[in-house]
Amino acid sequence: MDLTIPGGMGGKEAIKHLLELDPQARAIVSSGYSNDPVMAEFRSYGFRGVVAKPYEIGELARALREVIESD
């Protein structure tokens, strides 16, 4: 999920809603704002993974694999 969506619901708010619907939901946060506290403490906001922009496909694949394989 993108952390910041101009004029829309960003990842921080969206993950709260998703976890209310399904506490087992798994999401990865992504942003170009690497100094945002959500990026540093992503788990405390409900995300299971993080990928900083810009990223390469290998980085995204690694994050997806880690999230899918985690308990």
Backbone torsions as a table, in degrees:
resi	resn	phi	psi	omega
1	MET	NA	138.4	176.1
2	ASP	-76.7	133.5	-177.0
3	LEU	-67.7	-37.0	-176.0
4	THR	-122.7	123.6	175.8
5	ILE	-123.3	105.5	-179.8
6	PRO	-55.3	123.8	178.1
7	GLY	75.4	8.0	-177.8
8	GLY	-140.0	-173.3	-180.0
9	MET	-82.0	121.2	178.5
10	GLY	-84.0	176.1	-176.1
11	GLY	-61.5	-36.6	-178.5
12	LYS	-60.2	-44.2	178.7
13	GLU	-75.8	-39.7	-177.5
14	ALA	-63.5	-40.3	-178.4
15	ILE	-66.3	-32.8	176.7
16	LYS	-60.6	-46.0	179.4
17	HIS	-65.4	-43.8	180.0
18	LEU	-61.2	-42.9	-178.6
19	LEU	-69.7	-25.8	173.2
20	GLU	-66.8	-38.9	179.2
21	LEU	-75.6	-39.5	-177.9
22	ASP	-146.3	98.2	-178.9
23	PRO	-60.6	-14.5	178.9
24	GLN	-95.1	4.2	-179.7
25	ALA	-58.7	144.7	179.2
26	ARG	-120.4	128.5	-179.3
27	ALA	-141.3	149.5	176.7
28	ILE	-113.2	132.2	178.1
29	VAL	-95.1	145.1	178.7
30	SER	-140.6	141.9	178.6
31	SER	-163.2	155.3	171.9
32	GLY	-88.4	-7.4	179.0
33	TYR	-94.7	80.1	-174.0
34	SER	-67.7	-16.4	178.7
35	ASN	-87.8	0.9	177.6
36	ASP	-68.6	134.6	-178.8
37	PRO	-57.1	-29.5	179.3
38	VAL	-63.6	-36.6	-179.8
39	MET	-67.7	-37.2	-178.7
40	ALA	-77.9	-34.5	-175.5
41	GLU	-120.4	43.3	-171.5
42	PHE	-55.4	-36.1	-178.6
43	ARG	-65.0	-35.8	-179.0
44	SER	-70.6	-12.9	176.2
45	TYR	-99.1	-0.8	177.0
46	GLY	102.2	-2.0	178.6
47	PHE	-83.3	153.1	179.4
48	ARG	-102.1	-13.3	-179.6
49	GLY	-155.8	170.2	-178.7
50	VAL	-145.2	141.4	175.3
51	VAL	-140.3	120.2	179.5
52	ALA	-83.8	140.1	176.3
53	LYS	-86.6	149.0	-9.8
54	PRO	-75.5	147.1	179.9
55	TYR	-127.9	160.4	176.8
56	GLU	-101.0	160.3	-175.9
57	ILE	-57.1	-34.1	178.9
58	GLY	-63.8	-37.7	177.8
59	GLU	-66.4	-42.7	178.2
60	LEU	-65.5	-41.6	179.1
61	ALA	-61.2	-42.1	178.6
62	ARG	-62.3	-46.1	-179.8
63	ALA	-62.9	-43.0	178.4
64	LEU	-61.6	-44.8	179.5
65	ARG	-60.0	-45.8	179.9
66	GLU	-61.8	-42.0	-179.0
67	VAL	-69.3	-42.7	-179.4
68	ILE	-65.6	-38.8	-176.1
69	GLU	-85.1	-9.8	-178.5
70	SER	-76.6	155.8	177.4
71	ASP	-96.0	NA	NA
